[in-house]
Amino acid sequence: MVQRKEALEKTCEVSGCREPAVRSISIKKAKASGLSLEGDRGNVHLCKEHYKEFKRSTREDRKLQRLGW
């Protein structure tokens, strides 16, 4: 069981960051927010700090999407 948990632990995929990942988002959304990413798969894993940065940069877009524009 311990091996499975270790296999699931991911690191942040932003260039130069090796913090443990806490969230994953689609690569299209991450690149649109301006993060410099190492991969080009369907989803990328982000650490706590880079996820905060992603949320700050997409705040206005998410607000408009909720309003139905």
MODELLER restraints for C-alpha pairs under 7 A, 6 or more apart:
rsr = mdl.restraints
at = mdl.atoms
rsr.add(forms.Gaussian(group=physical.xy_distance, feature=features.Distance(at['CA:10:A'], at['CA:20:A']), mean=5.99, stdev=0.5))
rsr.add(forms.Gaussian(group=physical.xy_distance, feature=features.Distance(at['CA:10:A'], at['CA:21:A']), mean=5.45, stdev=0.5))
rsr.add(forms.Gaussian(group=physical.xy_distance, feature=features.Distance(at['CA:11:A'], at['CA:18:A']), mean=5.67, stdev=0.5))
rsr.add(forms.Gaussian(group=physical.xy_distance, feature=features.Distance(at['CA:11:A'], at['CA:19:A']), mean=5.61, stdev=0.5))
rsr.add(forms.Gaussian(group=physical.xy_distance, feature=features.Distance(at['CA:11:A'], at['CA:20:A']), mean=4.37, stdev=0.5))
rsr.add(forms.Gaussian(group=physical.xy_distance, feature=features.Distance(at['CA:11:A'], at['CA:21:A']), mean=4.78, stdev=0.5))
rsr.add(forms.Gaussian(group=physical.xy_distance, feature=features.Distance(at['CA:11:A'], at['CA:45:A']), mean=6.83, stdev=0.5))
rsr.add(forms.Gaussian(group=physical.xy_distance, feature=features.Distance(at['CA:12:A'], at['CA:18:A']), mean=5.68, stdev=0.5))
rsr.add(forms.Gaussian(group=physical.xy_distance, feature=features.Distance(at['CA:12:A'], at['CA:19:A']), mean=5.61, stdev=0.5))
rsr.add(forms.Gaussian(group=physical.xy_distance, feature=features.Distance(at['CA:12:A'], at['CA:20:A']), mean=5.89, stdev=0.5))
rsr.add(forms.Gaussian(group=physical.xy_distance, feature=features.Distance(at['CA:12:A'], at['CA:21:A']), mean=4.88, stdev=0.5))
rsr.add(forms.Gaussian(group=physical.xy_distance, feature=features.Distance(at['CA:12:A'], at['CA:45:A']), mean=5.28, stdev=0.5))
rsr.add(forms.Gaussian(group=physical.xy_distance, feature=features.Distance(at['CA:12:A'], at['CA:46:A']), mean=4.53, stdev=0.5))
rsr.add(forms.Gaussian(group=physical.xy_distance, feature=features.Distance(at['CA:12:A'], at['CA:47:A']), mean=5.11, stdev=0.5))
rsr.add(forms.Gaussian(group=physical.xy_distance, feature=features.Distance(at['CA:13:A'], at['CA:37:A']), mean=5.98, stdev=0.5))
rsr.add(forms.Gaussian(group=physical.xy_distance, feature=features.Distance(at['CA:13:A'], at['CA:38:A']), mean=5.82, stdev=0.5))
rsr.add(forms.Gaussian(group=physical.xy_distance, feature=features.Distance(at['CA:13:A'], at['CA:39:A']), mean=6.98, stdev=0.5))
rsr.add(forms.Gaussian(group=physical.xy_distance, feature=features.Distance(at['CA:13:A'], at['CA:44:A']), mean=6.32, stdev=0.5))
rsr.add(forms.Gaussian(group=physical.xy_distance, feature=features.Distance(at['CA:13:A'], at['CA:45:A']), mean=5.69, stdev=0.5))
rsr.add(forms.Gaussian(group=physical.xy_distance, feature=features.Distance(at['CA:13:A'], at['CA:46:A']), mean=6.21, stdev=0.5))
rsr.add(forms.Gaussian(group=physical.xy_distance, feature=features.Distance(at['CA:14:A'], at['CA:35:A']), mean=6.87, stdev=0.5))
rsr.add(forms.Gaussian(group=physical.xy_distance, feature=features.Distance(at['CA:14:A'], at['CA:36:A']), mean=5.75, stdev=0.5))
rsr.add(forms.Gaussian(group=physical.xy_distance, feature=features.Distance(at['CA:14:A'], at['CA:37:A']), mean=4.53, stdev=0.5))
rsr.add(forms.Gaussian(group=physical.xy_distance, feature=features.Distance(at['CA:14:A'], at['CA:38:A']), mean=6.02, stdev=0.5))
rsr.add(forms.Gaussian(group=physical.xy_distance, feature=features.Distance(at['CA:15:A'], at['CA:36:A']), mean=5.93, stdev=0.5))
rsr.add(forms.Gaussian(group=physical.xy_distance, feature=features.Distance(at['CA:15:A'], at['CA:37:A']), mean=5.50, stdev=0.5))
rsr.add(forms.Gaussian(group=physical.xy_distance, feature=features.Distance(at['CA:15:A'], at['CA:38:A']), mean=5.58, stdev=0.5))
rsr.add(forms.Gaussian(group=physical.xy_distance, feature=features.Distance(at['CA:19:A'], at['CA:47:A']), mean=5.89, stdev=0.5))
rsr.add(forms.Gaussian(group=physical.xy_distance, feature=features.Distance(at['CA:20:A'], at['CA:47:A']), mean=5.71, stdev=0.5))
rsr.add(forms.Gaussian(group=physical.xy_distance, feature=features.Distance(at['CA:21:A'], at['CA:45:A']), mean=5.59, stdev=0.5))
rsr.add(forms.Gaussian(group=physical.xy_distance, feature=features.Distance(at['CA:21:A'], at['CA:46:A']), mean=4.92, stdev=0.5))
rsr.add(forms.Gaussian(group=physical.xy_distance, feature=features.Distance(at['CA:21:A'], at['CA:47:A']), mean=4.13, stdev=0.5))
rsr.add(forms.Gaussian(group=physical.xy_distance, feature=features.Distance(at['CA:21:A'], at['CA:48:A']), mean=6.99, stdev=0.5))
rsr.add(forms.Gaussian(group=physical.xy_distance, feature=features.Distance(at['CA:22:A'], at['CA:46:A']), mean=6.20, stdev=0.5))
rsr.add(forms.Gaussian(group=physical.xy_distance, feature=features.Distance(at['CA:22:A'], at['CA:47:A']), mean=5.29, stdev=0.5))
rsr.add(forms.Gaussian(group=physical.xy_distance, feature=features.Distance(at['CA:22:A'], at['CA:48:A']), mean=6.05, stdev=0.5))
rsr.add(forms.Gaussian(group=physical.xy_distance, feature=features.Distance(at['CA:23:A'], at['CA:45:A']), mean=5.75, stdev=0.5))
rsr.add(forms.Gaussian(group=physical.xy_distance, feature=features.Distance(at['CA:23:A'], at['CA:46:A']), mean=5.47, stdev=0.5))
rsr.add(forms.Gaussian(group=physical.xy_distance, feature=features.Distance(at['CA:23:A'], at['CA:47:A']), mean=6.78, stdev=0.5))
rsr.add(forms.Gaussian(group=physical.xy_distance, feature=features.Distance(at['CA:24:A'], at['CA:43:A']), mean=6.25, stdev=0.5))
rsr.add(forms.Gaussian(group=physical.xy_distance, feature=features.Distance(at['CA:24:A'], at['CA:44:A']), mean=5.37, stdev=0.5))
rsr.add(forms.Gaussian(group=physical.xy_distance, feature=features.Distance(at['CA:24:A'], at['CA:45:A']), mean=4.24, stdev=0.5))
rsr.add(forms.Gaussian(group=physical.xy_distance, feature=features.Distance(at['CA:24:A'], at['CA:46:A']), mean=5.93, stdev=0.5))
rsr.add(forms.Gaussian(group=physical.xy_distance, feature=features.Distance(at['CA:25:A'], at['CA:43:A']), mean=5.42, stdev=0.5))
rsr.add(forms.Gaussian(group=physical.xy_distance, feature=features.Distance(at['CA:25:A'], at['CA:44:A']), mean=5.63, stdev=0.5))
rsr.add(forms.Gaussian(group=physical.xy_distance, feature=features.Distance(at['CA:25:A'], at['CA:45:A']), mean=6.66, stdev=0.5))
rsr.add(forms.Gaussian(group=physical.xy_distance, feature=features.Distance(at['CA:26:A'], at['CA:42:A']), mean=5.84, stdev=0.5))
rsr.add(forms.Gaussian(group=physical.xy_distance, feature=features.Distance(at['CA:26:A'], at['CA:43:A']), mean=4.32, stdev=0.5))
rsr.add(forms.Gaussian(group=physical.xy_distance, feature=features.Distance(at['CA:26:A'], at['CA:44:A']), mean=6.16, stdev=0.5))
rsr.add(forms.Gaussian(group=physical.xy_distance, feature=features.Distance(at['CA:27:A'], at['CA:40:A']), mean=6.80, stdev=0.5))
rsr.add(forms.Gaussian(group=physical.xy_distance, feature=features.Distance(at['CA:27:A'], at['CA:41:A']), mean=6.80, stdev=0.5))
rsr.add(forms.Gaussian(group=physical.xy_distance, feature=features.Distance(at['CA:27:A'], at['CA:42:A']), mean=5.77, stdev=0.5))
rsr.add(forms.Gaussian(group=physical.xy_distance, feature=features.Distance(at['CA:27:A'], at['CA:43:A']), mean=5.19, stdev=0.5))
rsr.add(forms.Gaussian(group=physical.xy_distance, feature=features.Distance(at['CA:27:A'], at['CA:44:A']), mean=5.74, stdev=0.5))
rsr.add(forms.Gaussian(group=physical.xy_distance, feature=features.Distance(at['CA:30:A'], at['CA:54:A']), mean=6.95, stdev=0.5))
rsr.add(forms.Gaussian(group=physical.xy_distance, feature=features.Distance(at['CA:33:A'], at['CA:54:A']), mean=6.10, stdev=0.5))
rsr.add(forms.Gaussian(group=physical.xy_distance, feature=features.Distance(at['CA:33:A'], at['CA:57:A']), mean=5.78, stdev=0.5))
rsr.add(forms.Gaussian(group=physical.xy_distance, feature=features.Distance(at['CA:33:A'], at['CA:58:A']), mean=6.37, stdev=0.5))
